[in-house]
Amino acid sequence: MSRKPVFVIADDLTGAADAANYFRTVSHRVRVTFNSQVPWMLSLGQDVVQVFDAESRSIDEAMAVQRVFTAGQQLASTLQESFFVYKKIDSTLRGHIGSEMEAALRGLGRSIAVVAPAFPANGRTVRDGELFVNGLPISQTAFARDPRNPVTTDRISDILRTTTSLPVIDLSLGVVNQGPAAIARFLESIAEDMVIVVADAETDRDLVVIAEAIAENPRVLPCGSAGLAKPLASLWVGADGVTFAYEDQLVQRASKSHITTCNRVLLAVGSANPTAHVQLEYAASSLGASIVEMQPVALADVSTHDEEMLRAKQKLLHSPTNVVGVTLSEQRAVRESDIPGSFESDLAEVVLEWVTQIHGVDNAISFGFAATGGDTALAICEALSATAIWPEGEVVSGMPWSVMETPHGNIPLISKAGGFGDADALEQAARFLTTPSPI
């Protein structure tokens, strides 16, 4: 396959890092930025895969559309040569999915968005145009109760039509099973000027077939989760056709030999997903770590906000353990409009105070972070004045680790979506950060 620059437009930071990790090879590094004013640094050249986190999932739809459209238009109008581009979406279809796809198509000047949100390795599959999580229709899972982006219907086309007027067509598993040529013929038969195609996929092999059918098609904008990113990365940047990106035994897990073992590790859970809270409790029990639980009900009220912030800062600073957890209680409340920021930025402010105070006593202390929830990961990056992150590998599937560029130095960050991972996911993250690398 021809060698071209690769770009990814994502909608939140954990998803950006998760998908970006699969594009990292011996010859390609990956840079993730969240600066909407400068989404691309084209001077980096084609050996750096660039990922722009538009942070569009939880913002106003009009602003989300503008960010995505502008990012696509900048590529289409600036680059003289052809390029590959991937639209990263949430595997559970949270956010402004339809309108962002339409904005990307218009900005890039493409006509077909092929959306395949399946991520079988993490229990996400699509059958007959409907989305399943661990075998259950998504409307019967915790994602239907997401406080910001609840997903209450199973049919993907219905979800898309809430935010776009573009035609939506289903690509059945029967066509996918016939192979890449059949998919290519299906796409060639589409007469509409601009359309969204929803692809069934139940296995990694299904995603490989879809990727092979669309990877080089200049009309198509591939859209999906980290599941589709894996085979596309293999096709777009894999050396000598090696398909390491989607074969479990060959998934790239970069060495951490170039980062320092962390003296202090903080596990931050801003997600309201119950899975994330179970993981934090498991890590605390297994590692003997202490947990600081912040109360959104108190943070939402102007009369109790500052007192709750002070309580959390003091408790974290006096935590007796080197591994600590900071979490927002699952019980959420509507934040009063005259309180600036968000619950996640409150959590990040507490974290920054912790880092600043400890560094003030001993600047040789090395920190590491694991963040659950894209808003939480971004808030921590912004609090630490990070300008970008560089994905370096995976702890486990769906849980990448990266290096943050900050004024405090390069700091490792493990990130994951709230609903991803087994009960021991955050325990594994903490052990990864605190265990010396083998020589």
C-alpha positions as CSV (number, residue, x, y, z in Angstrom):
1,M,0.0,0.0,0.0
2,S,1.3,3.5,-0.8
3,R,3.0,5.5,1.9
4,K,1.0,8.6,2.9
5,P,0.6,10.9,5.9
6,V,-2.0,9.6,8.4
7,F,-4.4,11.8,10.5
8,V,-7.0,10.9,13.1
9,I,-9.9,13.1,14.3
10,A,-11.1,12.0,17.7
11,D,-13.9,13.1,20.0
12,D,-12.3,12.6,23.4
13,L,-8.8,11.9,24.9
14,T,-9.1,8.3,26.1
15,G,-10.5,7.3,22.7
16,A,-7.8,9.3,20.9
17,A,-5.0,7.6,22.8
18,D,-6.6,4.1,22.5
19,A,-6.9,4.3,18.7
20,A,-3.7,6.2,18.3
21,N,-1.6,3.5,19.9
22,Y,-2.2,1.1,17.0
23,F,-0.6,3.5,14.6
24,R,2.7,3.4,16.4
25,T,5.4,1.3,14.7
26,V,9.1,1.2,14.6
27,S,9.0,3.8,11.9
28,H,6.0,5.9,13.0
29,R,5.5,7.8,16.2
30,V,2.1,9.2,17.2
31,R,1.3,12.6,18.6
32,V,-2.0,13.5,20.2
33,T,-2.9,17.1,20.6
34,F,-6.1,18.8,22.0
35,N,-5.4,22.3,20.7
36,S,-8.5,23.2,18.6
37,Q,-6.7,26.3,17.3
38,V,-3.8,24.3,15.9
39,P,-5.1,20.8,15.3
40,W,-2.2,19.8,13.0
41,M,1.5,20.4,13.0
42,L,2.2,19.5,9.3
43,S,6.0,20.2,9.7
44,L,6.3,17.0,11.7
45,G,6.2,15.0,8.4
46,Q,4.6,11.7,7.5
47,D,6.6,9.6,10.0
48,V,4.5,11.1,12.8
49,V,0.8,10.0,12.8
50,Q,-1.1,13.0,14.1
51,V,-4.2,12.7,16.2
52,F,-6.4,15.7,17.0
53,D,-8.7,15.3,20.0
54,A,-11.5,17.7,19.2
55,E,-13.0,17.2,22.7
56,S,-16.3,17.3,20.9
57,R,-18.3,14.6,22.6
58,S,-19.6,16.7,25.5
59,I,-19.6,20.2,24.1
60,D,-22.3,22.1,22.3
61,E,-23.2,20.4,19.0
62,A,-22.6,23.5,16.8
63,M,-19.1,23.9,18.3
64,A,-18.4,20.2,17.8
65,V,-19.4,20.5,14.2
66,Q,-17.2,23.5,13.7
67,R,-14.1,21.9,15.2
68,V,-14.4,18.8,13.2
69,F,-15.2,20.6,9.9
70,T,-12.3,23.0,10.4
71,A,-9.8,20.1,11.1
72,G,-10.9,18.3,8.0
73,Q,-10.9,21.4,5.8
74,Q,-7.4,22.3,6.9
75,L,-6.1,19.0,5.7
76,A,-7.9,19.1,2.5
77,S,-6.9,22.6,1.6
78,T,-3.3,22.5,2.9
79,L,-1.9,19.2,1.8
80,Q,-1.0,18.8,-1.8
81,E,-0.4,15.1,-1.7
82,S,-3.1,12.5,-0.8
83,F,-3.4,11.3,2.8
84,F,-5.2,8.8,5.0
85,V,-7.7,10.0,7.6
86,Y,-9.7,8.2,10.3
87,K,-12.7,9.6,12.3
88,K,-12.5,8.1,15.7
89,I,-15.9,7.7,17.4
90,D,-17.0,6.2,20.7
91,S,-17.6,2.5,20.5
92,T,-20.9,3.0,22.4
93,L,-21.9,5.9,20.1
94,R,-22.0,8.7,22.7
95,G,-21.7,12.3,21.5
96,H,-22.7,14.1,18.3
97,I,-21.9,11.1,16.1
98,G,-24.0,11.8,13.0
99,S,-23.3,15.5,12.8
100,E,-19.6,15.0,13.3
101,M,-19.4,12.5,10.5
102,E,-21.3,14.9,8.2
103,A,-19.0,17.7,9.2
104,A,-15.9,15.6,8.5
105,L,-17.2,14.5,5.1
106,R,-17.9,18.1,4.1
107,G,-14.6,19.4,5.5
108,L,-12.6,16.7,3.7
109,G,-14.6,16.7,0.5
110,R,-15.5,13.0,0.8
111,S,-18.9,11.4,0.1
112,I,-19.2,8.1,2.1
113,A,-18.7,7.7,5.8
114,V,-18.3,4.0,6.6
115,V,-19.0,3.6,10.3
116,A,-18.0,0.4,12.1
117,P,-18.1,1.0,15.9
118,A,-17.5,-2.6,16.8
119,F,-14.6,-3.5,19.1
120,P,-14.9,-7.2,19.7
121,A,-11.9,-7.3,22.1
122,N,-13.9,-5.1,24.5
123,G,-17.3,-6.7,24.0
124,R,-18.7,-4.2,21.4
125,T,-20.3,-5.9,18.4
126,V,-22.8,-4.8,15.6
127,R,-25.4,-7.2,14.3
128,D,-28.3,-6.3,11.9
129,G,-27.4,-2.6,12.4
130,E,-27.8,-2.8,16.2
131,L,-25.1,-2.3,18.8
132,F,-24.4,-4.8,21.6
133,V,-22.1,-4.6,24.6
134,N,-21.0,-7.9,26.1
135,G,-23.9,-9.6,24.3
136,L,-26.6,-7.2,25.6
137,P,-28.3,-4.5,23.5
138,I,-26.7,-1.2,24.5
139,S,-30.0,0.2,25.8
140,Q,-29.9,-2.5,28.5
141,T,-26.5,-1.5,29.8
142,A,-25.0,1.2,32.0
143,F,-24.4,3.3,28.9
144,A,-28.2,4.0,28.7
145,R,-27.7,5.8,32.1
146,D,-24.6,7.9,31.2
147,P,-25.2,11.3,32.8
148,R,-24.0,13.3,29.8
149,N,-24.5,11.1,26.8
150,P,-27.1,8.4,27.4
151,V,-27.6,5.8,24.6
152,T,-31.2,4.6,24.8
153,T,-31.7,3.0,21.5
154,D,-30.0,0.0,19.9
155,R,-30.3,0.7,16.2
156,I,-27.3,2.7,15.0
157,S,-29.2,4.4,12.1
158,D,-31.7,5.8,14.6
159,I,-28.9,7.2,16.7
160,L,-27.3,8.8,13.7
161,R,-30.5,10.3,12.4
162,T,-30.9,12.3,15.6
163,T,-28.0,14.6,14.5
164,T,-27.8,14.3,10.7
165,S,-30.2,14.4,7.8
166,L,-27.8,12.4,5.6
167,P,-29.1,9.0,4.2
168,V,-28.1,6.1,6.4
169,I,-27.6,2.6,4.8
170,D,-26.9,-0.7,6.5
171,L,-24.0,-2.9,5.3
172,S,-25.0,-6.4,6.4
173,L,-22.8,-9.1,7.8
174,G,-23.8,-11.2,4.8
175,V,-22.0,-8.8,2.5
176,V,-19.0,-8.5,4.9
177,N,-18.7,-12.3,4.9
178,Q,-18.3,-12.2,1.1
179,G,-15.1,-10.3,1.5
180,P,-13.5,-6.9,0.6
181,A,-14.5,-7.1,-3.1
182,A,-18.2,-7.5,-2.2
183,I,-18.0,-4.5,0.1
184,A,-16.3,-2.5,-2.6
185,R,-19.0,-3.3,-5.1
186,F,-21.7,-2.4,-2.5
187,L,-20.1,1.0,-2.0
188,E,-19.6,1.6,-5.7
189,S,-23.4,1.0,-6.2
190,I,-24.3,3.9,-3.9
191,A,-25.7,6.8,-5.9
192,E,-26.2,9.4,-3.2
193,D,-23.9,12.4,-3.2
194,M,-23.2,12.0,0.5
195,V,-24.2,9.0,2.7
196,I,-23.4,7.2,5.9
197,V,-23.0,3.4,5.8
198,V,-23.3,1.4,9.0
199,A,-21.3,-1.9,8.9
200,D,-22.1,-5.0,10.8
201,A,-19.1,-6.6,12.5
202,E,-18.9,-9.3,15.2
203,T,-15.3,-10.4,15.1
204,D,-11.8,-8.9,14.5
205,R,-11.8,-10.7,11.2
206,D,-14.9,-8.8,10.1
207,L,-13.2,-5.5,10.8
208,V,-10.1,-6.6,8.9
209,V,-12.3,-7.3,5.8
210,I,-14.0,-3.9,6.1
211,A,-10.6,-2.2,6.5
212,E,-9.2,-3.9,3.4
213,A,-12.3,-2.8,1.4
214,I,-12.1,0.9,2.3
215,A,-8.5,1.7,3.2
216,E,-7.5,3.1,-0.2
217,N,-10.9,4.4,-1.4
218,P,-10.6,8.2,-1.8
219,R,-14.4,8.7,-1.5
220,V,-14.6,6.9,1.9
221,L,-14.1,8.3,5.4
222,P,-13.5,5.4,7.7
223,C,-15.3,6.0,11.1
224,G,-15.1,3.7,14.1
225,S,-13.6,2.8,17.5
226,A,-10.1,1.4,18.2
227,G,-11.4,-1.8,16.8
228,L,-11.4,-0.6,13.2
229,A,-8.3,1.5,13.9
230,K,-6.3,-1.7,14.4
231,P,-6.5,-3.2,10.9
232,L,-6.4,0.3,9.2
233,A,-3.2,1.0,11.1
234,S,-1.7,-2.2,9.8
235,L,-2.6,-1.3,6.2
236,W,-1.6,2.3,6.4
237,V,1.7,2.2,8.4
238,G,2.5,-1.5,9.0
239,A,5.9,-2.4,7.6
240,D,6.1,-4.9,4.8
241,G,2.4,-5.8,5.1
242,V,2.9,-7.2,8.7
243,T,-0.5,-7.3,10.3
244,F,0.6,-6.8,13.9
245,A,-2.2,-4.4,14.7
246,Y,-5.0,-6.9,14.8
247,E,-3.4,-10.2,15.8
248,D,-3.5,-10.5,19.6
249,Q,-0.2,-12.2,19.9
250,L,1.5,-9.5,17.9
251,V,-0.2,-6.4,19.3
252,Q,2.5,-3.9,19.9
253,R,3.3,-3.3,23.5
254,A,6.1,-0.8,23.6
255,S,8.9,-1.1,26.2
256,K,8.7,1.3,29.1
257,S,12.5,1.3,29.5
258,H,12.7,5.0,28.8
259,I,10.5,6.1,31.6
260,T,11.3,6.3,35.3
261,T,9.6,4.0,37.8
262,C,7.0,6.2,39.5
263,N,7.3,7.0,43.2
264,R,3.8,8.4,43.4
265,V,0.9,7.0,41.4
266,L,-2.6,8.6,41.2
267,L,-5.6,6.7,39.9
268,A,-8.2,9.2,38.8
269,V,-11.8,8.1,38.2
270,G,-14.1,10.8,36.9
271,S,-16.4,8.5,35.0
272,A,-19.8,7.7,36.4
273,N,-19.7,4.2,34.9
274,P,-20.0,1.7,37.7
275,T,-17.3,-0.5,36.1
276,A,-14.7,2.2,36.8
277,H,-15.6,2.5,40.4
278,V,-15.4,-1.3,40.9
279,Q,-11.9,-1.2,39.3
280,L,-10.8,1.5,41.8
281,E,-12.1,-0.4,44.8
282,Y,-10.3,-3.5,43.6
283,A,-7.0,-1.7,43.1
284,A,-7.3,-0.1,46.5
285,S,-8.0,-3.4,48.2
286,S,-5.3,-5.2,46.3
287,L,-2.6,-2.6,46.7
288,G,-3.5,-1.1,50.1
289,A,-4.1,2.2,48.5
290,S,-6.2,5.0,50.0
291,I,-9.1,6.7,48.1
292,V,-10.2,10.3,48.2
293,E,-13.9,10.4,47.2
294,M,-15.1,13.8,46.0
295,Q,-18.8,14.6,46.3
296,P,-20.4,16.1,43.2
297,V,-23.5,17.0,45.2
298,A,-21.3,19.3,47.4
299,L,-19.3,20.5,44.4
300,A,-22.5,21.5,42.6
301,D,-23.6,23.9,45.3
302,V,-21.9,27.3,45.5
303,S,-22.3,27.3,49.3
304,T,-20.4,24.0,49.8
305,H,-18.1,23.9,46.7
306,D,-15.0,25.5,48.2
307,E,-15.3,23.5,51.5
308,E,-15.4,20.3,49.6
309,M,-12.4,21.2,47.4
310,L,-10.4,22.1,50.5
311,R,-11.4,18.8,52.2
312,A,-10.3,16.8,49.2
313,K,-7.0,18.6,48.8
314,Q,-6.1,18.1,52.5
315,K,-7.1,14.4,52.5
316,L,-5.1,13.7,49.3
317,L,-2.1,15.6,50.5
318,H,-2.0,13.6,53.8
319,S,-2.6,10.3,52.2
320,P,-0.2,7.8,53.7
321,T,0.2,5.6,50.6
322,N,2.3,6.0,47.5
323,V,-0.6,4.8,45.3
324,V,-3.7,6.9,45.8
325,G,-7.1,7.1,44.2
326,V,-9.2,10.2,43.6
327,T,-12.8,9.7,42.4
328,L,-16.0,11.6,41.9
329,S,-18.8,9.8,43.6
330,E,-21.3,8.0,41.4
331,Q,-24.0,10.2,42.8
332,R,-24.1,13.2,40.5
333,A,-25.9,16.6,40.6
334,V,-26.6,19.5,38.3
335,R,-23.9,22.0,38.8
336,E,-24.9,25.6,39.5
337,S,-24.2,27.9,36.6
338,D,-22.1,30.4,38.5
339,I,-19.6,27.7,39.5
340,P,-16.9,27.7,36.8
341,G,-15.4,24.6,35.3
342,S,-16.7,21.0,35.7
343,F,-16.5,18.2,38.2
344,E,-13.6,16.8,36.2
345,S,-11.7,20.1,36.4
346,D,-12.4,20.2,40.1
347,L,-10.8,16.8,40.4
348,A,-7.8,17.9,38.3
349,E,-7.3,21.0,40.5
350,V,-7.0,18.7,43.5
351,V,-4.5,16.6,41.6
352,L,-2.4,19.7,40.6
353,E,-2.3,20.9,44.2
354,W,-1.0,17.4,45.3
355,V,1.7,17.4,42.6
356,T,2.7,21.0,43.4
357,Q,3.0,20.5,47.2
358,I,4.9,17.2,46.9
359,H,7.3,18.7,44.3
360,G,7.8,21.7,46.6
361,V,9.2,19.3,49.2
362,D,11.1,16.9,46.9
363,N,11.4,17.7,43.2
364,A,13.0,14.3,42.6
365,I,9.7,12.6,43.1
366,S,8.4,11.0,39.9
367,F,4.7,10.9,39.2
368,G,2.5,8.6,37.1
369,F,-1.2,8.8,36.4
370,A,-4.0,6.5,35.3
371,A,-7.2,8.3,34.3
372,T,-10.6,6.8,33.7
373,G,-12.9,8.8,31.4
374,G,-11.9,11.1,28.6
375,D,-13.0,14.3,30.4
376,T,-10.9,13.3,33.4
377,A,-7.8,12.5,31.3
378,L,-8.1,15.9,29.5
379,A,-8.7,17.8,32.7
380,I,-5.5,16.3,34.2
381,C,-3.5,17.1,31.1
382,E,-4.7,20.7,31.1
383,A,-4.1,21.1,34.8
384,L,-0.5,20.0,34.3
385,S,-0.2,22.3,31.3
386,A,0.5,19.4,29.0
387,T,0.7,20.4,25.3
388,A,0.4,16.9,23.8
389,I,0.7,13.3,24.6
390,W,2.7,10.6,22.8
391,P,1.2,7.1,23.0
392,E,3.9,4.5,23.7
393,G,2.1,1.1,24.1
394,E,-0.7,-0.7,25.9
395,V,-0.9,-2.0,29.4
396,V,-3.8,-4.3,28.3
397,S,-6.1,-4.1,25.3
398,G,-8.1,-0.8,25.4
399,M,-5.8,0.7,28.1
400,P,-2.9,2.6,26.4
401,W,-0.1,4.4,28.1
402,S,1.4,7.6,26.9
403,V,3.9,10.3,27.8
404,M,2.6,13.8,28.6
405,E,4.7,16.8,27.6
406,T,4.5,19.1,30.6
407,P,6.6,21.9,32.3
408,H,7.0,19.3,35.1
409,G,8.8,17.0,32.6
410,N,7.6,14.0,30.7
411,I,5.0,12.2,32.8
412,P,3.4,8.8,32.0
413,L,-0.4,8.7,31.7
414,I,-2.5,5.5,31.4
415,S,-6.0,6.2,30.1
416,K,-9.1,4.2,29.6
417,A,-12.8,4.6,29.0
418,G,-15.0,4.2,32.0
419,G,-16.7,1.0,30.9
420,F,-13.5,-0.7,29.5
421,G,-11.5,-3.4,31.2
422,D,-11.8,-6.2,33.8
423,A,-12.0,-5.6,37.6
424,D,-8.2,-5.5,37.9
425,A,-7.6,-2.9,35.2
426,L,-6.5,-0.1,37.5
427,E,-4.5,-2.5,39.7
428,Q,-2.6,-3.5,36.5
429,A,-2.1,0.2,35.7
430,A,-0.6,1.0,39.1
431,R,1.7,-2.0,38.9
432,F,2.8,-1.0,35.5
433,L,3.8,2.4,36.7
434,T,5.5,1.3,39.9
435,T,7.3,-1.9,38.7
436,P,10.9,-1.3,37.4
437,S,11.4,-2.3,33.8
438,P,13.3,-5.5,33.1
439,I,16.9,-4.9,32.0
